Amino acid sequence: MNSVRQDFSGLPLDLLGPIMEQLSDSRRALSACVLVNRSFNHAAMPLLYSVLDSRLVSKSDKTLVYHPSMTLNRRPELAQYVRHVTETGAVHRGLTPQHPNITENTLHALSLCTNLRSLTWIDDFQRFSGSDAVLLSFLAVVRRHPLRSLTIRTHGDLGTDAWAQLTTLTGLQRVSIWCLEGPPYLLGNGWATRLRSTLTHLELGRCAGVPNTLLFSMLSQLPLLQDIRLKGAPSNAIPRVLALLRNLRSLDTEYLVSGPLNPRLTPSADEMATLRNLTVRTSSIDIMGPLKLWGWITMILPRPGLETLKLHAFTLHMGHTQIPRAFILDLATTQADTLKHFIAGDAELTLADIDCLCYKFPKLETLQCLVVAADVESITTAVEKAINLKMLRLQVHWIHVDEQPVSERLTIDQAKRWMLHSKNSRLRTIGINSVIYTVRSFLVSVTHPDLFVQGKWSLEEQSLKFNVITDVEGDKWNT
């Protein structure tokens, strides 16, 4: 005990906070840290209350919600630590019979959070007309705080009163609006002029049916945008968007065919922003459209700089999306020296194409896709040229060759050999279907739906060795 106290006494207390920020199971671990001693309590309390979420549900009673407003009203000194709040309309409607003052108490607690930086409002209630009185009351409170980020995700239309309040907010750096019903108010209310000097991140979930001219007019007033996500924007509008937003670094958009590109209105390569991160959401039907997905992607990436490419391709009756070799080669002509993360989801690559990808992009750190293979060794051979690979996540369709049985599960010994196949190997996460092997801080964990295996690396005779510690049943429902 004395040695433990001596070691702790030599630790600078200002390091406790940064250390605690790295805790994986943050809320549970921080709650434990609060109880250790006064120094730990002082460091952990601001982190524990920096993010509050009213969706927290009791594990023993799935209908019981622990709303943080009860604690803040009882201990108002904790409100100074609150930076991010998530509120749900379902909580305020569903708990009213048992707690008639839930909204009033929450608003009072929120008024105490004078350092609040972001608010997220989630509501799945079907609303087609009229404004949400609860949301209006929340907006009235948070507008007096230094709010920098606002996220709203609703099923129904918020109504004109709520939108009128939203469009008067200033100082926002991040805005995310997802409303499934009602017109896209934000595109036509002149709100962009109020955020011209601050907004850097924007998500718009309702661009479908909006004329390109209106979309362009709004975006042209937001020159500082660095990150944007557009749902429903036609693909032929994206090149113009990249020309309007020269500071843009991250784009998340759908591939929606709405007609051919107009050469007169299509900006040149020098006029478009240089993207570092591109996410494209599409379906196998859209891929066969006149614009051709693959050519469109390379067209909006005319210069080097791309670090992450994510393709969310939905599988329909036509089967999985096939990524052509020509696309890999075309992409390599500009992005060979910069691309680090190739995340293709359910899109399919052949083993030969994976080999080509690993060779053409020497800085590749992450690879995720679907592949057909006969055994684990053939996959190992396909990725051996990826000398900087850190994470490999594959959905594998196993095939039988010459009536020979195939092992459809990656073993722990295979994962070990794979991670240590060379002295300079950086591979630390391998996922084959539901089995995932991960090395974290010299700990290796293996997870799949029925089994959890944990192990550790040890340094012995100048070589890394892997020792299995324990096998225990996993929790497949994540409860």
Buried (B, 14 or more C-beta within 10 A) or exposed (E): EEEEEEEBEEEEEEEBEEEBEEBEEBEEBBEEBBEEEEEBEEBBBBBBBBBBBBBBEEEEEEEEBEBBBBBBBEEBEBBEBBBBBBBBBBBBBBBEEEBEEBBEBBBBBBBBBEEBBBBBBBBEEEBEEEBBEBBBBBBEBBBEBEBBBBBBBBBBBBBBBBBBBBBEBEEBBBBBBBBEBBBBBBBEBEBBEBBEEBBBBBBBBBBBEBEBEEBBBBBBBBBBBBBBBBBBBBBBBBBBBBBBBEEBBBBBBBBBBBEEBEEEEBBEEEBBBBBBBBBBBBBBEBBEBEBBBBEBBBBBBBBEBBBBBBBBBBBEEEEBBBBEBEBBBBBBEBBBEBBBBBBBBBBBBBBEBBBBBBBBBEBBBBBBBBBBBBBBEEBBEBBBBBBBBBBBBBBBEBEEEEEEEEEEEBEBEBBBBBBBEEEEBEBBBBBBBEBBBBBEEEEBBBBBEEBBBBBBBEEEEEEBEBEBEEEEEBEEEEE
